[in-house]
Amino acid sequence: MKILLIITGSVGCYKSLDLIRIFEKQNIDYEIIATNSTFEFISKLLIEGISKKRIYSELFDLDMEKDIGHIKLARDNTHLLVYPATANIISKFSQGICDDLASTCLIAANKKIHFAPAMNKEMWANPVIQRNVKICKDFGHEFIGPDSGSLACGEYGSGRLVEPIEILGQLK
């Protein structure tokens, strides 16, 4: 198993650090893409420090793109996991928008993508988001969660990111 972990800018992205620790403990091979909005919550230095890996975030990185890096990242992994998956990344993917490294890799992927949603309960329940989730599912992609519980905004409901320990059992 080799996982491409895509971390997006949700308040729940701090849980990706625990997921990385699980990967390390279980000797799972992985690579990481973090969106620029991720770095509004956790630093690139922190992710690199925990993972001991290069964190990819720029679509137009000359060193990476001279070898068509976005295709390589999308294809050289057995599993693609978006953890956490924001309303933004789900919507962009469902509509074929690829304007950054993460969304471009998702569009270039030739395998099932696993999305672990994290957002406010009203965002998750919004008919636009539910339509976009359905589009993704209709194309064979899977959703892990969301869970119900206390949300970062202080509300309670569906939209909570599933715990890192639950993820590996869901990847098929």
C-alpha positions as CSV (number, residue, x, y, z in Angstrom):
1,M,0.0,0.0,0.0
2,K,1.3,3.5,-0.9
3,I,-1.0,6.4,-0.1
4,L,-1.1,9.9,-1.6
5,L,-2.4,11.9,1.4
6,I,-3.9,15.3,0.4
7,I,-4.4,17.6,3.3
8,T,-6.7,20.5,2.8
9,G,-7.4,23.7,4.8
10,S,-10.0,22.7,7.4
11,V,-9.7,23.3,11.1
12,G,-9.6,19.5,11.3
13,C,-6.3,19.3,9.4
14,Y,-4.4,19.0,12.6
15,K,-5.7,15.4,12.7
16,S,-3.7,14.6,9.6
17,L,-0.6,14.8,11.8
18,D,-1.9,11.8,13.9
19,L,-2.7,10.0,10.6
20,I,0.9,10.5,9.5
21,R,2.1,9.1,12.8
22,I,-0.1,6.0,12.2
23,F,1.4,5.6,8.7
24,E,4.9,5.8,10.2
25,K,4.1,3.3,13.0
26,Q,2.6,0.8,10.5
27,N,5.4,1.4,8.0
28,I,3.0,2.5,5.3
29,D,4.6,4.3,2.3
30,Y,3.0,7.6,1.6
31,E,3.5,11.0,0.0
32,I,1.8,14.3,1.0
33,I,0.2,17.2,-0.8
34,A,-1.0,20.1,1.3
35,T,-3.0,22.9,-0.1
36,N,-1.9,26.4,0.6
37,S,-4.9,26.9,2.8
38,T,-3.6,24.0,5.0
39,F,-0.8,26.3,6.0
40,E,-3.3,28.7,7.6
41,F,-3.9,26.1,10.2
42,I,-0.7,24.0,10.5
43,S,2.8,24.8,9.2
44,K,4.7,23.1,6.4
45,L,7.6,22.8,8.8
46,L,5.4,20.9,11.3
47,I,4.2,18.5,8.7
48,E,7.7,17.9,7.4
49,G,9.0,17.5,10.9
50,I,6.6,14.8,11.7
51,S,6.7,13.0,8.4
52,K,10.3,13.5,7.5
53,K,9.1,13.9,3.9
54,R,8.9,16.6,1.3
55,I,5.5,18.3,1.3
56,Y,4.2,19.1,-2.1
57,S,2.0,22.2,-2.4
58,E,2.9,24.1,-5.6
59,L,1.6,23.2,-9.0
60,F,4.3,25.1,-10.8
61,D,7.3,23.8,-8.9
62,L,9.9,23.6,-11.6
63,D,11.9,20.8,-10.0
64,M,8.8,18.6,-9.7
65,E,7.1,19.6,-13.0
66,K,10.1,19.0,-15.2
67,D,9.1,15.3,-14.7
68,I,5.4,16.0,-14.9
69,G,5.1,15.6,-11.1
70,H,1.4,16.0,-10.8
71,I,0.8,13.0,-13.0
72,K,3.5,11.0,-11.1
73,L,2.0,11.9,-7.7
74,A,-1.5,10.9,-8.9
75,R,-0.4,7.6,-10.5
76,D,2.5,6.2,-8.4
77,N,0.3,5.5,-5.4
78,T,-2.2,2.7,-4.7
79,H,-4.6,4.9,-2.7
80,L,-5.5,8.6,-2.8
81,L,-6.9,10.0,0.4
82,V,-8.2,13.5,0.9
83,Y,-8.0,14.1,4.7
84,P,-9.7,16.4,5.6
85,A,-11.9,17.0,2.5
86,T,-13.3,20.5,2.5
87,A,-16.5,21.6,0.7
88,N,-14.1,23.4,-1.6
89,I,-12.0,20.4,-2.7
90,I,-15.1,18.2,-3.1
91,S,-16.8,20.8,-5.2
92,K,-13.7,21.6,-7.3
93,F,-13.2,17.9,-8.1
94,S,-16.8,17.2,-8.9
95,Q,-16.8,20.0,-11.4
96,G,-13.5,19.1,-13.0
97,I,-11.7,22.3,-11.7
98,C,-8.0,21.8,-11.3
99,D,-6.4,25.1,-10.3
100,D,-3.8,23.9,-7.8
101,L,-1.6,20.8,-7.2
102,A,-4.1,18.9,-5.1
103,S,-7.1,19.3,-7.5
104,T,-4.9,18.7,-10.5
105,C,-3.6,15.4,-9.0
106,L,-7.2,14.4,-8.2
107,I,-8.3,15.0,-11.8
108,A,-5.2,13.2,-13.1
109,A,-5.8,10.1,-10.9
110,N,-6.7,6.8,-12.5
111,K,-8.0,5.2,-9.4
112,K,-10.7,5.5,-6.7
113,I,-10.3,8.5,-4.4
114,H,-11.3,8.4,-0.7
115,F,-12.7,11.6,0.7
116,A,-13.0,12.2,4.5
117,P,-15.2,15.3,4.7
118,A,-14.8,17.9,7.4
119,M,-17.1,20.9,7.5
120,N,-19.9,22.7,9.4
121,K,-23.2,20.7,9.6
122,E,-25.0,23.3,7.4
123,M,-22.3,23.1,4.8
124,W,-22.4,19.3,4.7
125,A,-26.2,19.4,4.5
126,N,-26.3,22.0,1.7
127,P,-27.9,20.6,-1.4
128,V,-25.0,21.9,-3.6
129,I,-22.5,20.0,-1.6
130,Q,-24.7,16.9,-1.5
131,R,-25.1,17.1,-5.3
132,N,-21.3,17.3,-5.6
133,V,-20.8,14.3,-3.2
134,K,-23.3,12.3,-5.4
135,I,-21.4,13.2,-8.5
136,C,-18.2,11.9,-6.9
137,K,-19.9,8.7,-5.7
138,D,-21.5,8.2,-9.1
139,F,-18.0,8.1,-10.6
140,G,-16.9,5.4,-8.1
141,H,-15.2,7.5,-5.4
142,E,-15.8,6.8,-1.7
143,F,-16.6,8.9,1.3
144,I,-15.3,8.0,4.8
145,G,-17.6,9.9,7.1
146,P,-18.4,12.5,8.2
147,D,-19.1,11.6,11.8
148,S,-21.6,13.4,14.0
149,G,-20.5,15.2,17.1
150,S,-19.2,18.5,18.4
151,L,-17.9,20.7,15.6
152,A,-15.1,23.3,15.8
153,C,-17.7,26.1,15.4
154,G,-19.4,25.1,18.6
155,E,-22.4,23.4,16.9
156,Y,-23.3,19.7,17.0
157,G,-24.1,17.6,14.0
158,S,-22.8,15.8,11.0
159,G,-19.6,17.2,9.4
160,R,-17.0,16.0,11.9
161,L,-13.8,14.5,10.5
162,V,-13.5,10.8,11.2
163,E,-10.7,9.9,13.6
164,P,-7.3,9.0,12.0
165,I,-7.4,5.5,13.5
166,E,-10.6,4.7,11.5
167,I,-9.1,5.6,8.1
168,L,-6.8,2.6,7.3
169,G,-9.7,0.1,7.8
170,Q,-11.7,2.1,5.2
171,L,-9.1,2.1,2.4
172,K,-9.9,-0.7,0.0
